[in-house]
Amino acid sequence: MTSLLTWMRAVGLFYRSIAPFMLGCTGLIIGLALVPLLREGKAGMLPALTLAKLLTLPAVWYLAEQLRPHQYWFYYNLGVSRVRLWAGTALLDGAFFLIFATAAQAVLT
């Protein structure tokens, strides 16, 4: 239980540092792709846009590595590997994307 709590806290801390990139991608995908599709009446494109959102993860990973190359020592000392850290980040960001996308869908339909 302690390692799960530590992992969740580490993912929360890490997500705060990369949230501008991740939420920026979310905003661009929702604003430039989902909203026009909803106005045209093509509301079934949410799974494809979720896949497109997941495909932005490698670009954000690269930007995070370039801007802060020594950021993982803290999480390594907590016992959280990079893969577990990024997997938690992908889950958290995917949940945020789905929440924002369904909210936009509810407002515009």
MDTraj code that builds the backbone (N, CA, C; nanometers):
import mdtraj as md
import numpy as np

residues = "MET THR SER LEU LEU THR TRP MET ARG ALA VAL GLY LEU PHE TYR ARG SER ILE ALA PRO PHE MET LEU GLY CYS THR GLY LEU ILE ILE GLY LEU ALA LEU VAL PRO LEU LEU ARG GLU GLY LYS ALA GLY MET LEU PRO ALA LEU THR LEU ALA LYS LEU LEU THR LEU PRO ALA VAL TRP TYR LEU ALA GLU GLN LEU ARG PRO HIS GLN TYR TRP PHE TYR TYR ASN LEU GLY VAL SER ARG VAL ARG LEU TRP ALA GLY THR ALA LEU LEU ASP GLY ALA PHE PHE LEU ILE PHE ALA THR ALA ALA GLN ALA VAL LEU THR".split()
xyz = np.array([
    [0.0821, -0.1192, 0.0000],
    [0.0000, 0.0000, 0.0000],
    [0.0866, 0.1258, 0.0000],
    [0.1979, 0.1193, 0.0710],
    [0.2857, 0.2356, 0.0780],
    [0.3475, 0.2656, -0.0579],
    [0.3858, 0.1616, -0.1315],
    [0.4470, 0.1874, -0.2619],
    [0.3447, 0.2442, -0.3600],
    [0.2184, 0.2016, -0.3484],
    [0.1139, 0.2576, -0.4340],
    [0.0917, 0.4051, -0.4023],
    [0.0894, 0.4386, -0.2740],
    [0.0733, 0.5780, -0.2338],
    [0.1923, 0.6622, -0.2778],
    [0.3116, 0.6080, -0.2637],
    [0.4324, 0.6785, -0.3078],
    [0.4290, 0.7007, -0.4576],
    [0.3885, 0.5973, -0.5325],
    [0.3792, 0.6096, -0.6785],
    [0.2783, 0.7171, -0.7171],
    [0.1616, 0.7198, -0.6511],
    [0.0597, 0.8199, -0.6837],
    [0.1085, 0.9609, -0.6534],
    [0.1774, 0.9778, -0.5424],
    [0.2321, 1.1096, -0.5086],
    [0.3401, 1.1510, -0.6076],
    [0.4253, 1.0569, -0.6455],
    [0.5327, 1.0861, -0.7409],
    [0.4740, 1.1247, -0.8763],
    [0.3701, 1.0535, -0.9203],
    [0.3060, 1.0870, -1.0474],
    [0.2426, 1.2253, -1.0395],
    [0.1806, 1.2574, -0.9272],
    [0.1223, 1.3908, -0.9099],
    [0.2267, 1.5010, -0.9155],
    [0.3383, 1.4791, -0.8469],
    [0.4458, 1.5781, -0.8504],
    [0.5058, 1.5925, -0.9898],
    [0.5252, 1.4788, -1.0556],
    [0.5844, 1.4820, -1.1893],
    [0.4885, 1.5459, -1.2893],
    [0.3599, 1.5154, -1.2764],
    [0.2627, 1.5721, -1.3691],
    [0.2561, 1.7242, -1.3571],
    [0.2749, 1.7749, -1.2368],
    [0.2766, 1.9203, -1.2200],
    [0.3856, 1.9854, -1.3023],
    [0.4993, 1.9170, -1.3159],
    [0.6114, 1.9776, -1.3877],
    [0.5922, 1.9732, -1.5394],
    [0.5157, 1.8779, -1.5900],
    [0.4959, 1.8685, -1.7347],
    [0.3532, 1.9019, -1.7761],
    [0.2721, 1.9480, -1.6829],
    [0.1322, 1.9802, -1.7129],
    [0.1161, 2.0862, -1.8227],
    [0.2009, 2.1885, -1.8313],
    [0.1818, 2.2844, -1.9403],
    [0.1902, 2.2200, -2.0787],
    [0.2828, 2.1253, -2.0955],
    [0.2932, 2.0569, -2.2249],
    [0.1726, 1.9682, -2.2497],
    [0.1378, 1.8877, -2.1501],
    [0.0308, 1.7903, -2.1670],
    [-0.1049, 1.8582, -2.1828],
    [-0.1336, 1.9544, -2.0973],
    [-0.2619, 2.0229, -2.1068],
    [-0.2679, 2.1134, -2.2293],
    [-0.1530, 2.1628, -2.2739],
    [-0.1494, 2.2394, -2.3983],
    [-0.1873, 2.1535, -2.5177],
    [-0.1342, 2.0315, -2.5216],
    [-0.1718, 1.9374, -2.6286],
    [-0.3196, 1.9030, -2.6203],
    [-0.3694, 1.8841, -2.4994],
    [-0.5115, 1.8552, -2.4808],
    [-0.5969, 1.9705, -2.5321],
    [-0.5600, 2.0917, -2.4961],
    [-0.6353, 2.2086, -2.5419],
    [-0.6336, 2.2241, -2.6927],
    [-0.5174, 2.1995, -2.7524],
    [-0.5089, 2.2096, -2.8987],
    [-0.5932, 2.1040, -2.9681],
    [-0.5899, 1.9815, -2.9183],
    [-0.6671, 1.8750, -2.9817],
    [-0.8166, 1.8998, -2.9657],
    [-0.8580, 1.9418, -2.8478],
    [-1.0003, 1.9679, -2.8269],
    [-1.0445, 2.0907, -2.9052],
    [-0.9641, 2.1968, -2.8995],
    [-1.0035, 2.3215, -2.9649],
    [-0.9951, 2.3187, -3.1158],
    [-0.8937, 2.2514, -3.1691],
    [-0.8740, 2.2541, -3.3141],
    [-0.9309, 2.1328, -3.3864],
    [-0.9610, 2.0260, -3.3139],
    [-1.0123, 1.9066, -3.3810],
    [-1.1520, 1.8686, -3.3337],
    [-1.1722, 1.8596, -3.2024],
    [-1.3004, 1.8102, -3.1520],
    [-1.4127, 1.9106, -3.1711],
    [-1.3896, 2.0359, -3.1409],
    [-1.4959, 2.1359, -3.1521],
    [-1.5457, 2.1494, -3.2964],
    [-1.4577, 2.1613, -3.3973],
    [-1.5100, 2.1650, -3.5348],
    [-1.5828, 2.0374, -3.5754],
    [-1.5349, 1.9219, -3.5282],
    [-1.6045, 1.7968, -3.5603],
    [-1.7422, 1.7908, -3.4954],
    [-1.7528, 1.8417, -3.3741],
    [-1.8828, 1.8428, -3.3082],
    [-1.9793, 1.9379, -3.3770],
    [-1.9278, 2.0482, -3.4277],
    [-2.0152, 2.1423, -3.4993],
    [-2.0626, 2.0869, -3.6323],
    [-1.9847, 1.9956, -3.6915],
    [-2.0266, 1.9296, -3.8153],
    [-2.1161, 1.8099, -3.7894],
    [-2.1316, 1.7706, -3.6652],
    [-2.2172, 1.6584, -3.6310],
    [-2.1475, 1.5247, -3.6310],
    [-2.0163, 1.5224, -3.6248],
    [-1.9394, 1.3972, -3.6235],
    [-1.8880, 1.3713, -3.4824],
    [-1.9793, 1.3337, -3.3945],
    [-1.9446, 1.3172, -3.2534],
    [-1.8750, 1.1853, -3.2245],
    [-1.8669, 1.0933, -3.3194],
    [-1.8074, 0.9630, -3.2950],
    [-1.6569, 0.9591, -3.3106],
    [-1.5915, 1.0710, -3.3185],
    [-1.4466, 1.0753, -3.3410],
    [-1.3653, 1.0781, -3.2118],
    [-1.4287, 1.0658, -3.0974],
    [-1.3569, 1.0739, -2.9708],
    [-1.2525, 0.9635, -2.9537],
    [-1.2778, 0.8369, -2.9913],
    [-1.1709, 0.7357, -2.9787],
    [-1.0482, 0.7669, -3.0643],
    [-1.0683, 0.8184, -3.1836],
    [-0.9551, 0.8533, -3.2695],
    [-0.8769, 0.9704, -3.2107],
    [-0.9457, 1.0651, -3.1535],
    [-0.8766, 1.1785, -3.0916],
    [-0.8039, 1.1369, -2.9638],
    [-0.8582, 1.0402, -2.8929],
    [-0.7882, 0.9883, -2.7753],
    [-0.6588, 0.9196, -2.8171],
    [-0.6628, 0.8470, -2.9266],
    [-0.5406, 0.7863, -2.9789],
    [-0.4408, 0.8941, -3.0228],
    [-0.4902, 0.9996, -3.0858],
    [-0.4022, 1.1100, -3.1249],
    [-0.3392, 1.1758, -3.0017],
    [-0.4158, 1.1859, -2.8947],
    [-0.3619, 1.2428, -2.7707],
    [-0.2518, 1.1534, -2.7136],
    [-0.2722, 1.0221, -2.7187],
    [-0.1683, 0.9315, -2.6697],
    [-0.0427, 0.9371, -2.7558],
    [-0.0583, 0.9691, -2.8835],
    [0.0580, 0.9786, -2.9716],
    [0.1407, 1.1045, -2.9470],
    [0.0879, 1.2005, -2.8722],
    [0.1662, 1.3189, -2.8367],
    [0.2597, 1.2919, -2.7191],
    [0.2413, 1.1795, -2.6508],
    [0.3224, 1.1489, -2.5328],
    [0.4719, 1.1407, -2.5632],
    [0.5177, 1.0767, -2.6730],
    [0.6625, 1.0752, -2.6990],
    [0.7220, 1.2144, -2.7204],
    [0.6473, 1.3039, -2.7816],
    [0.6984, 1.4392, -2.8012],
    [0.7129, 1.5123, -2.6678],
    [0.6165, 1.4949, -2.5806],
    [0.6248, 1.5575, -2.4490],
    [0.7381, 1.4954, -2.3678],
    [0.7557, 1.3650, -2.3796],
    [0.8650, 1.2970, -2.3106],
    [0.9987, 1.3549, -2.3568],
    [1.0143, 1.3749, -2.4872],
    [1.1384, 1.4318, -2.5405],
    [1.1599, 1.5738, -2.4892],
    [1.0558, 1.6555, -2.4907],
    [1.0700, 1.7929, -2.4409],
    [1.1058, 1.7958, -2.2935],
    [1.0441, 1.7092, -2.2152],
    [1.0746, 1.7045, -2.0717],
    [1.2188, 1.6612, -2.0489],
    [1.2671, 1.5662, -2.1285],
    [1.4059, 1.5215, -2.1150],
    [1.5041, 1.6324, -2.1530],
    [1.4707, 1.7103, -2.2540],
    [1.5611, 1.8148, -2.2993],
    [1.5631, 1.9351, -2.2046],
    [1.4483, 1.9687, -2.1481],
    [1.4418, 2.0864, -2.0627],
    [1.4935, 2.0606, -1.9216],
    [1.4713, 1.9405, -1.8707],
    [1.5165, 1.9067, -1.7356],
    [1.5800, 1.7680, -1.7385],
    [1.7054, 1.7580, -1.7811],
    [1.7656, 1.6250, -1.8000],
    [1.7905, 1.5471, -1.6706],
    [1.8047, 1.6137, -1.5585],
    [1.8370, 1.5446, -1.4339],
    [1.7192, 1.5439, -1.3370],
    [1.5984, 1.5331, -1.3894],
    [1.4809, 1.5416, -1.3044],
    [1.4424, 1.4094, -1.2394],
    [1.4996, 1.2991, -1.2840],
    [1.4531, 1.1690, -1.2383],
    [1.5215, 1.1184, -1.1114],
    [1.6236, 1.1851, -1.0632],
    [1.6951, 1.1350, -0.9461],
    [1.6042, 1.1301, -0.8246],
    [1.5172, 1.2298, -0.8098],
    [1.4252, 1.2342, -0.6961],
    [1.3295, 1.1159, -0.6987],
    [1.2737, 1.0886, -0.8154],
    [1.1779, 0.9785, -0.8281],
    [1.2473, 0.8439, -0.8181],
    [1.3719, 0.8371, -0.8645],
    [1.4501, 0.7150, -0.8507],
    [1.4754, 0.6842, -0.7033],
    [1.5015, 0.7876, -0.6231],
    [1.5229, 0.7685, -0.4799],
    [1.3948, 0.7263, -0.4089],
    [1.2806, 0.7600, -0.4658],
    [1.1532, 0.7141, -0.4097],
    [1.1195, 0.5718, -0.4521],
    [1.1958, 0.5183, -0.5459],
    [1.1716, 0.3825, -0.5920],
    [1.0758, 0.3746, -0.7095],
    [1.0600, 0.4852, -0.7828],
    [0.9703, 0.4890, -0.8972],
    [1.0545, 0.5018, -1.0235],
    [1.0428, 0.4053, -1.1121],
    [1.1213, 0.4092, -1.2355],
    [1.0589, 0.5058, -1.3358],
    [1.1333, 0.5369, -1.4404],
    [1.0818, 0.6264, -1.5447],
    [0.9592, 0.5691, -1.6128],
    [0.9624, 0.4394, -1.6377],
    [0.8500, 0.3765, -1.7074],
    [0.7233, 0.3848, -1.6237],
    [0.7335, 0.3551, -1.4948],
    [0.6153, 0.3654, -1.4075],
    [0.5695, 0.5102, -1.3934],
    [0.6641, 0.6020, -1.3922],
    [0.6306, 0.7438, -1.3821],
    [0.5550, 0.7904, -1.5054],
    [0.6040, 0.7562, -1.6233],
    [0.5381, 0.7983, -1.7465],
    [0.4084, 0.7219, -1.7706],
    [0.4007, 0.5973, -1.7240],
    [0.2748, 0.5226, -1.7367],
    [0.1656, 0.5878, -1.6520],
    [0.1995, 0.6270, -1.5309],
    [0.1031, 0.6977, -1.4466],
    [0.0639, 0.8317, -1.5044],
    [0.1613, 0.9001, -1.5636],
    [0.1333, 1.0277, -1.6267],
    [0.0399, 1.0102, -1.7462],
    [0.0623, 0.9053, -1.8241],
    [-0.0247, 0.8790, -1.9392],
    [-0.1663, 0.8473, -1.8933],
    [-0.1801, 0.7710, -1.7866],
    [-0.3136, 0.7404, -1.7341],
    [-0.3833, 0.8657, -1.6826],
    [-0.3114, 0.9465, -1.6069],
    [-0.3692, 1.0687, -1.5521],
    [-0.4071, 1.1661, -1.6622],
    [-0.3191, 1.1837, -1.7583],
    [-0.3474, 1.2765, -1.8665],
    [-0.4583, 1.2242, -1.9582],
    [-0.4626, 1.0948, -1.9793],
    [-0.5719, 1.0371, -2.0571],
    [-0.7062, 1.0583, -1.9890],
    [-0.7083, 1.0458, -1.8569],
    [-0.8319, 1.0713, -1.7823],
    [-0.8727, 1.2179, -1.7946],
    [-0.7762, 1.3096, -1.7818],
    [-0.8077, 1.4519, -1.7989],
    [-0.8605, 1.4800, -1.9391],
    [-0.7991, 1.4192, -2.0393],
    [-0.8433, 1.4406, -2.1766],
    [-0.9866, 1.3926, -2.1956],
    [-1.0168, 1.2753, -2.1449],
    [-1.1530, 1.2234, -2.1599],
    [-1.2550, 1.3078, -2.0849],
    [-1.2176, 1.3568, -1.9677],
    [-1.3090, 1.4439, -1.8922],
    [-1.3350, 1.5727, -1.9689],
    [-1.2295, 1.6371, -2.0184],
    [-1.2465, 1.7626, -2.0911],
    [-1.3199, 1.7419, -2.2236],
    [-1.2914, 1.6304, -2.2910],
    [-1.3567, 1.6037, -2.4193],
    [-1.5054, 1.5739, -2.4009],
    [-1.5406, 1.4976, -2.2989],
    [-1.6822, 1.4706, -2.2776],
    [-1.7551, 1.5949, -2.2296],
    [-1.6860, 1.6813, -2.1544],
    [-1.7477, 1.8081, -2.1149],
    [-1.7728, 1.8968, -2.2371],
    [-1.6753, 1.9014, -2.3292],
    [-1.6949, 1.9791, -2.4521],
    [-1.8063, 1.9199, -2.5363],
    [-1.8139, 1.7873, -2.5386],
    [-1.9194, 1.7209, -2.6146],
    [-2.0566, 1.7492, -2.5529],
    [-2.0639, 1.7522, -2.4206],
    [-2.1920, 1.7798, -2.3536],
    [-2.2357, 1.9242, -2.3767],
    [-2.1400, 2.0148, -2.3802],
    [-2.1738, 2.1563, -2.3986],
    [-2.2159, 2.1849, -2.5439],
    [-2.1475, 2.1236, -2.6401],
    [-2.1698, 2.1574, -2.7799],
    [-2.2770, 2.0724, -2.8495],
    [-2.3240, 1.9660, -2.7845],
    [-2.4298, 1.8868, -2.8508],
    [-2.5626, 1.9052, -2.7844],
])
top = md.Topology()
chain = top.add_chain()
for i, resn in enumerate(residues, 1):
    res = top.add_residue(resn, chain, resSeq=i)
    for name in ("N", "CA", "C"):
        top.add_atom(name, md.element.get_by_symbol(name[0]), res)
traj = md.Trajectory(xyz[None], top)
